[in-house]
Amino acid sequence: MVDIERVSSQSMDIEKADLEKLRAVFPQCFSEGKLDISKLLALFGQYDDNDFEKYKFEWKGKSECYRIAGKRSTGTLRPCPEESVNFDTTNNIYIEGDNLEVLKLLQSSYYNKVKMIYIDPPYNTGNDFVYEDDFKDPMAKYKEVTQQTTKSNPETMGRFHTNWLNMMYPRLRLAANLLRDDGVIFISIDDNEVTNLRKLCDEVFGEENFVGSIARATGTTTGQDANKMGSSFDYLLCYRKSNEFSLQGIPLTSEDLSRFTESDELGQYSCLQLRKTGNADRREDRPFMYYPITAPNGKQVYPKGPGGYESRWRVAPSTYQTLVENNMIIWKNNRDGILTPYVKYYAEGRTKQISNLWNDIDGNKKGSLELKDLLGIKVFDNPKPTDLIKRILQISESKETIILDFFSGSATTAHAVMQLNAEDGGNRQFIMVQLPELCDEKSEAYKAGYKNICEIGKERIRRAGKKLTENNGQLALEEKKPLDIGFKVFKLDTSNLAKWDSTPLENAGALFQRLDAIENSIKSDRTELDVVYEVMLKLGIPLDYKVIPIEINDKKAYSIGEDCLVLVCLDYGKDGITPEDIEAMCEFVPAKIVSSEQAFKDDTALSNAHYILKDKGIEMKLL
């Protein structure tokens, strides 16, 4: 029988992929298949001096974090069309599951494809939910956690900060892989962990990629007691993936636009005095910017400061001449009746410089009211306002990008993405990830029928999308794509591919049942659509690719991508997949054909299929 490659039941091997990149560039640093770190350092003129006193950021469990981040996931994401909106056409994704496992599963499909990440992780106040990772069996731990309410992280616990760092570090390392080279991450945090988070991000993203720390007014004061200052703001740490990222200015508000009181054929404008004012405004500061210009009355005018000192213009002579030629200079009489030159600047396309103090956005009360208005009751504590996320989107990315939030909470990020798309005609896609943490049975959310946080988030997206379409928010702009208010729901689960269960058996009957089950490579309780999306994840195909059912002879198959990038056929039909079926599949010209060994009539049919596809240059994979 021919040897045909199988689809792996595990997620991308991140450590192996990184090692192969390093080996390709520095093969001389490998000995007997292993990296020799001393040789690598020596290439760059650095030598391992065993200096144990050098600056390092260490905590108990850090080495385990590397292992956890590198351990491949055996899970998958199962589609749930019944909980989705516009499942077949939307590009948006909502995933229920532990974000550590989900981030691993997304590596192949979204490596270096995400433009912006925003997360609002637990602030570690002593009462927030803590993600407890288990290296030995992450999926078993996930199943356990989602069946109970785990809400303990008391400050009396000996490793209060350590547990938080162990939770965050592997997730940030995996998230960094998903960012594009011009990508950026924003992280909300408060005083409890802002120092540790800064050090953590310096290590993961590089100290040189720190963009800034934004102080955001929350609108409420917390932590008030006699011995401590109350806190009225939290922070947004911003890190870029590389120097390819550049910040965009903040769009002007209606108040800003009110200052543009004049207009011409090019639009509304305001004026700025051509003479430099403020710091460095003297002739000696920029001597070449001290020169005469001719006023409309024919007189030569020099830049003079208050009291008559020699000042300077804002631009060099050549730039001034260009401004004159473009009709950008106007003359006005000052208070003393002297003609003074001004430069026009137009409102269109203008933005404001970004400050690290954001006190002009409504705080968490606004976020709570937004969510309450949508759902009718208060179901979530202190959600971020959509205006905050919209600003982050505006200053960090273009209109055709993927946005990821893997601590999705009430799904403010998804709401903000759809709302901004409606306002500016963008085509941003979101990927939300949230652990289905159980709601307290005494909470208003639980009484209203929301059993876990994911149910709140999904309902918010449904209602926000409906409200946006009812308001026709996108009609103000012309030639815009239809607003995507849908989302595909996926749920983290164990792989659809069967594997041998090595747990002890009670009797021979159980052994025969286990043998029967392993005869099929696909678990009996999984659907074909489950398998198709697992194939997509393992082959590195984004989850928003269209999955199109097609008929081939008497068998059902699935075309992944509108151009049939991959064709999946799991239908046995009456006699199994035949060479004639394979010939018919080749007419769709896929790059790969994926099926199960059991789908073929016998080994001969499978061998024939392999050689037919090999002759046509089409790769075959088995489950």
Secondary structure, 3 states (H helix, E strand, C coil): CCCCCECCCCCCCHHHHHHHHHHHHCHHHEECCEECHHHHHHHCCCCCCCCCCCCCCCCCCHHHHHHHHHCCCCEEEEECHHHCECCCCCCCEEEECCHHHHHHHHHHHHCCCEEEEEECCCCCCCCCCCCCCCCCCHHHHHHHHCCCCCCCCCCCCCCHHHHHHHHHHHHHHHHHHHEEEEEEEEEEECCCCHHHHHHHHHHHHCHHHEEEEEEEEEEEEECCECCECCEEEEEEEEEECCCCCCCCCEECCHHHHCCCCEEECCEEEEEEECECCCCCCECCCCHHHCCCEECCCCCEECCECHHHCEECECCCHHHHHHHHHCCCEEEEECCCCCEEEEEEEECCCCEECCCCEECCCCCHHHHHHHHHHHHCCCCCCCCCCHHHHHHHHHHHCCCCCEEEECCCCCCHHHHHHHHHHHHHCCCCEEEEEECCCECCCCCHHHHCCCCEHHHHHHHHHHHHHHHHHHCCHHHHCCCCCCCCCCEEEEEEEECCECCCCCCCCCCHHHHHHHHHHHCCCECCCCCHHHHHHHHHHHHCCCCCCCEEEEEECCEEEEEECCCCCEEEECCCCCCCECHHHHHHHHCCCCCEEEECHHHECCHHHHHHHHHHHHHCCCEEEEC
